[in-house]
Amino acid sequence: MTIERRMARAEFTLTRDYPAPVDRVWAAFADEHQKLAWWGAGDAMEPSEWAFDFRVGGRDVAEGKFHHGPISRYEATYTDIVDHVRIVTTYDMWLDGIHMSTSLASLEFEPVGEGTRFTHAEHGVFFDQFWADGPNRETGTQGLLDALGTYLT
């Protein structure tokens, strides 16, 4: 089978107001046990590999098999961290061993009243048969932010 070599870009920004102070929302990303409690596909996936290294230059890895579906692999590198203000990562995704995308994501934490305004902005490049996957990435990220909201409440 010949693979058509294509590339597409997708950008999105998602903003959520969480009824939790910045230090609590921040900890959901910076503390490994807290991140494990909400991040990922939950019961929809059988995890096979996990690495967590929350520091500039550190890498996170999450790999697992969706029930009756493909193996998903996420590898991120932290490029900038300012405590309680922002996290910037670059990350790559694979599906069944095929490199599907590379993204730059910025996460911002802003106090709003007694809660936190959280903004996730992302620019992704999608490769070959995944060239049209940008809308799915935004939907998946919305799901993660919903899971974070549930965790925080």
PAZAPA-4460 file (N, C-alpha, C; in steps of 0.05 Angstrom, whole numbers, plus 32768, in hexadecimal, padded with zeros to 4 digits):
% residues 153
    n_x    n_y    n_z   ca_x   ca_y   ca_z    c_x    c_y    c_z   seq   type   mol
   8011   7FE8   8000   8000   8000   8000   8012   8019   8000     1      M     A
   800C   802B   7FEE   801B   8044   7FED   800D   8059   7FFE     2      T     A
   801D   8067   800F   8012   807C   8020   8015   8096   8012     3      I     A
   7FFF   80A5   8010   8000   80C0   8005   800C   80D2   8019     4      E     A
   8022   80DF   8012   802F   80F1   8025   8022   810C   8024     5      R     A
   8015   8113   803A   8006   812C   803D   800C   8137   8059     6      R     A
   8005   8151   805C   8009   815E   8075   7FF3   8173   8078     7      M     A
   7FE9   8176   8090   7FD5   818B   8095   7FDB   8197   80B1     8      A     A
   7FD2   81AF   80B4   7FD5   81BD   80CE   7FBA   81C3   80DA     9      R     A
   7FB9   81C3   80F4   7FA0   81CA   8102   7FA7   81D9   811C    10      A     A
   7F97   81ED   8121   7F9B   81FD   813A   7F81   8200   8148    11      E     A
   7F83   8200   8162   7F6B   8205   8172   7F73   8210   818D    12      F     A
   7F60   821E   819A   7F64   8229   81B5   7F4B   8222   81C4    13      T     A
   7F4E   8216   81DC   7F38   820F   81ED   7F3D   821D   8208    14      L     A
   7F28   8229   8212   7F29   8237   822C   7F14   822C   823E    15      T     A
   7F1B   8226   8257   7F08   821C   826B   7F0D   822B   8285    16      R     A
   7EF7   8231   8292   7EF9   823C   82AD   7EF2   8226   82C1    17      D     A
   7F05   8220   82D2   7F02   820A   82E6   7EFE   8217   8302    18      Y     A
   7EEB   820C   8312   7EE6   8217   832C   7EFA   820C   8341    19      P     A
   7F13   820F   833A   7F29   8206   834C   7F40   821A   8349    20      A     A
   7F4E   821F   835F   7F64   8232   835E   7F7B   8229   834B    21      P     A
   7F8B   823B   8342   7FA1   8235   832F   7FB3   821F   833A    22      V     A
   7FB9   8220   8354   7FCC   820C   835F   7FC0   81F0   835C    23      D     A
   7FA6   81ED   835F   7F99   81D2   835C   7F99   81C9   833F    24      R     A
   7F93   81DB   832C   7F93   81D4   8310   7FAF   81CE   8307    25      V     A
   7FC2   81DE   8310   7FDE   81DA   8309   7FE8   81BE   8312    26      W     A
   7FE1   81B7   832A   7FE9   819D   8336   7FDE   8186   8325    27      A     A
   7FC7   8189   8318   7FBC   8174   8308   7FCE   816E   82F0    28      A     A
   7FDF   8180   82E8   7FF3   817C   82D3   800F   8175   82DE    29      F     A
   8016   8182   82F4   8032   8180   82FE   8037   8168   8310    30      A     A
   8023   815D   831B   8026   8146   832D   801D   812C   831E    31      D     A
   8030   8119   831D   802B   8101   830D   8012   80F2   8315    32      E     A
   800E   80EE   832F   7FF6   80DF   8339   7FDC   80ED   8331    33      H     A
   7FDC   8108   8333   7FC4   8116   832C   7FBF   8114   830E    34      Q     A
   7FD4   8117   82FE   7FD1   8116   82E1   7FC6   80FA   82D8    35      K     A
   7FD1   80E6   82E5   7FC7   80CB   82DE   7FAA   80C7   82E5    36      L     A
   7F9F   80D7   82F8   7F83   80D4   8301   7F6F   80DE   82EC    37      A     A
   7F78   80F0   82DA   7F65   80FC   82C7   7F6E   80FB   82AA    38      W     A
   7F87   80FA   82A4   7F91   80FD   8289   7F91   80E2   827B    39      W     A
   7F8B   80E3   8261   7F8B   80CA   8251   7F6F   80C1   824A    40      G     A
   7F6D   80A8   8243   7F54   809E   8239   7F44   808F   824E    41      A     A
   7F4D   808F   8267   7F3F   8083   827D   7F3A   8065   8277    42      G     A
   7F21   805C   827B   7F1B   8040   8278   7F19   8037   825B    43      D     A
   7F1B   804A   8248   7F1A   8043   822C   7F34   8037   8221    44      A     A
   7F49   8037   8232   7F63   802F   8228   7F71   801D   823C    45      M     A
   7F80   800A   8232   7F91   7FF9   8243   7FAE   8005   8241    46      E     A
   7FB7   8013   8256   7FD2   801F   8255   7FE8   800A   8253    47      P     A
   7FFD   8011   8244   8014   8000   8242   802F   800D   8249    48      S     A
   8030   8028   8247   8049   8036   824E   8041   8052   8258    49      E     A
   804F   805B   826D   804B   8075   8279   8066   807F   8283    50      W     A
   806C   8098   827C   8084   80A6   8287   807B   80C3   828D    51      A     A
   8085   80CE   82A3   807D   80E9   82AC   8096   80F6   82B6    52      F     A
   809E   810C   82A9   80B6   811B   82B1   80B0   8139   82AE    53      D     A
   80A2   8144   82C1   8098   8160   82C0   80AF   8174   82C7    54      F     A
   80BE   817B   82B3   80D3   818F   82B5   80DA   8198   8299    55      R     A
   80E5   81B0   8296   80EE   81B9   827B   8102   81A4   8271    56      V     A
   80FD   819A   8259   810D   8185   824D   8104   8169   8254    57      G     A
   80F2   8167   8267   80E7   814D   826E   80D4   8142   825A    58      G     A
   80D0   8128   825B   80BE   811B   8247   80A8   810B   8255    59      R     A
   8091   810C   8249   807A   80FB   8251   8075   80E7   823B    60      D     A
   806D   80CF   8242   8065   80BB   822F   804C   80AE   8239    61      V     A
   8038   80AA   8228   8020   809B   822F   8019   808A   8216    62      A     A
   8018   8070   821B   8011   805E   8205   7FFD   804A   8210    63      E     A
   7FE9   8043   81FF   7FD5   8030   8207   7FC5   8027   81EF    64      G     A
   7FB7   8011   81F3   7FA6   8006   81DE   7F89   800C   81E5    65      K     A
   7F7B   8018   81D2   7F5E   801C   81D5   7F51   8001   81D3    66      F     A
   7F3D   7FFB   81E4   7F2F   7FE2   81E2   7F25   7FDE   81C6    67      H     A
   7F2C   7FC7   81BA   7F23   7FC1   819F   7F2C   7FD6   818B    68      H     A
   7F43   7FE3   8190   7F4B   7FF8   817E   7F6A   7FFA   817D    69      G     A
   7F73   8011   8173   7F90   8014   816E   7FA0   801A   8188    70      P     A
   7FBA   8019   8184   7FCD   8021   8199   7FD3   803F   8194    71      I     A
   7FD0   804F   81A9   7FD6   806B   81A8   7FEF   8071   81B8    72      S     A
   8001   8081   81AD   8019   8089   81BC   801D   80A7   81BB    73      R     A
   8022   80B3   81D2   8026   80CF   81D6   8042   80D3   81E2    74      Y     A
   8052   80E4   81D6   806D   80EB   81E1   806F   8109   81E1    75      E     A
   8073   8115   81F9   8074   8132   81FB   808F   813A   8208    76      A     A
   8098   8152   8201   80AF   815E   820D   80A7   817A   8218    77      T     A
   80AD   817F   8231   80A6   8199   823D   80BC   81AD   8234    78      Y     A
   80B3   81C2   8226   80C6   81D6   821D   80C7   81EF   822E    79      T     A
   80B1   81F4   823D   80B0   820C   824F   809C   8206   8265    80      D     A
   80A5   820C   827E   8093   8209   8295   8098   8222   82A6    81      I     A
   8083   8231   82AC   8083   8246   82BF   806E   823F   82D4    82      V     A
   8077   8238   82EC   8064   822E   8301   804B   823F   8303    83      D     A
   8035   8231   8302   801A   823D   8306   8012   8251   82F0    84      H     A
   8022   8253   82DB   801C   8266   82C5   8019   8258   82AA    85      V     A
   802D   8248   82A2   802B   823B   8287   803C   8222   8286    86      R     A
   8034   8211   8273   8042   81F9   826B   8042   81F9   824D    87      I     A
   8059   81F5   8240   805A   81F2   8223   8068   81D7   821D    88      V     A
   805B   81C8   820B   8066   81AF   8203   8066   81AC   81E4    89      T     A
   8078   819B   81DB   8075   8191   81C0   806F   8173   81C3    90      T     A
   805D   8169   81B2   8058   814C   81B5   8051   813F   819B    91      Y     A
   8057   8125   819A   8052   8115   8182   803E   80FF   818A    92      D     A
   802E   80F8   8176   801A   80E2   8179   801F   80CD   8164    93      M     A
   801B   80B4   816C   801C   809D   815A   8003   808D   815D    94      W     A
   7FFA   8081   8148   7FE3   806F   8149   7FEB   8055   813B    95      L     A
   7FEB   803F   814B   7FF5   8025   8141   8010   8028   8135    96      D     A
   8022   8038   8141   803D   803A   8139   8042   804D   8122    97      G     A
   802D   805A   8118   8030   806D   8101   8030   8089   810D    98      I     A
   8044   8099   8106   8046   80B4   8110   8030   80C5   8104    99      H     A
   801E   80CF   8115   8007   80DD   810A   8009   80FB   810C   100      M     A
   8017   8106   8121   8018   8123   8124   802E   812C   8136   101      S     A
   8035   8146   8133   8046   8154   8145   8038   816E   814C   102      T     A
   8038   8175   8166   8029   818C   816F   8039   819D   8183   103      S     A
   8032   81B6   8184   803C   81C9   8198   8023   81D1   81A8   104      L     A
   8024   81CD   81C3   800D   81D4   81D4   8016   81E7   81EA   105      A     A
   8007   81FC   81EF   800C   820E   8205   7FF4   820D   8218   106      S     A
   7FF9   820A   8232   7FE5   8209   8246   7FE9   8221   8259   107      L     A
   7FD4   8231   825D   7FD6   8248   826D   7FC2   8246   8285   108      E     A
   7FCB   8250   829C   7FBC   824F   82B5   7FB9   826B   82BF   109      F     A
   7FA0   8275   82C1   7F9B   8290   82C9   7F86   8291   82DF   110      E     A
   7F8D   829E   82F6   7F79   82A0   830B   7F62   82B1   8302   111      P     A
   7F49   82A8   8307   7F31   82B7   8301   7F1E   82B3   8319   112      V     A
   7F1B   82C8   8328   7F0C   82C6   8341   7F19   82B1   8353   113      G     A
   7F09   829D   835B   7F13   8288   836C   7F1B   826F   835B   114      E     A
   7F19   8272   8341   7F1E   825B   832F   7F36   8260   831D   115      G     A
   7F36   8251   8307   7F4C   8252   82F4   7F41   8252   82D8   116      T     A
   7F4B   8265   82C8   7F46   8264   82AB   7F5E   8255   829F   117      R     A
   7F57   823F   8292   7F6C   822E   8286   7F69   8230   8268   118      F     A
   7F7F   8236   825A   7F7F   8238   823D   7F93   8225   8231   119      T     A
   7F89   8214   821F   7F99   8201   8210   7F99   820A   81F3   120      H     A
   7FB1   8212   81E8   7FB4   821A   81CC   7FC6   8206   81BF   121      A     A
   7FBF   81FD   81A7   7FCF   81E8   819A   7FD1   81ED   817C   122      E     A
   7FE9   81E7   8171   7FEE   81E7   8154   7FF9   81CC   814E   123      H     A
   7FEB   81BD   813C   7FF4   81A2   8135   7FF9   819F   8117   124      G     A
   800B   818D   8111   8010   8185   80F6   800A   8168   80F4   125      V     A
   7FF8   8161   80E1   7FEE   8146   80DE   7FF9   813A   80C4   126      F     A
   8002   8121   80C6   8010   8114   80AF   8000   80FF   80A1   127      F     A
   8005   80FE   8087   7FFC   80E8   8075   7FDF   80E1   8079   128      D     A
   7FD8   80C8   8080   7FBC   80C0   8082   7FAD   80CE   8099   129      Q     A
   7FBC   80DC   80AB   7FAF   80EA   80C1   7FAD   8108   80BB   130      F     A
   7FB1   8110   80A2   7FB2   812C   809B   7F99   813B   80A3   131      W     A
   7F82   812E   80A4   7F69   813D   80AA   7F61   8139   80C7   132      A     A
   7F73   8131   80D9   7F6C   812A   80F4   7F6A   8141   8108   133      D     A
   7F6F   815A   80FF   7F6F   8171   8111   7F55   8173   8121   134      G     A
   7F3D   8172   8115   7F25   8174   8125   7F23   815E   813B   135      P     A
   7F2D   8146   8135   7F2C   8131   8149   7F3E   8137   8161   136      N     A
   7F55   8144   815C   7F67   814C   8171   7F5A   8160   8183   137      R     A
   7F4C   8174   8178   7F3E   8188   8188   7F28   817A   8199   138      E     A
   7F19   8168   818D   7F05   8159   819C   7F11   8149   81B3   139      T     A
   7F27   813C   81AD   7F35   812C   81C2   7F3F   813E   81D9   140      G     A
   7F49   8155   81D2   7F52   8168   81E6   7F3B   8173   81F7   141      T     A
   7F24   8178   81EA   7F0C   8180   81F9   7F05   816A   820E   142      Q     A
   7F07   8151   8206   7F02   813B   8218   7F15   813B   8230   143      G     A
   7F2F   8140   822A   7F42   8142   8240   7F3B   8159   8253   144      L     A
   7F33   8170   8249   7F2C   8186   825A   7F13   8181   826A   145      L     A
   7F00   8171   825E   7EE8   8169   826D   7EF1   8156   8284   146      D     A
   7F03   8144   827E   7F0C   8131   8293   7F1B   8141   82A9   147      A     A
   7F2A   8155   82A2   7F37   8166   82B6   7F22   8174   82C7   148      L     A
   7F0D   817F   82BB   7EF8   818C   82CA   7EEB   8179   82DE   149      G     A
   7EE5   8161   82D5   7ED9   814D   82E7   7EEC   8146   82FE   150      T     A
   7F05   8143   82F8   7F19   813D   830C   7F1B   8154   8321   151      Y     A
   7F1A   816C   8318   7F1D   8183   832A   7F04   8187   833C   152      L     A
   7EED   817D   8333   7ED5   8180   8344   7ED1   8166   8352   153      T     A
***
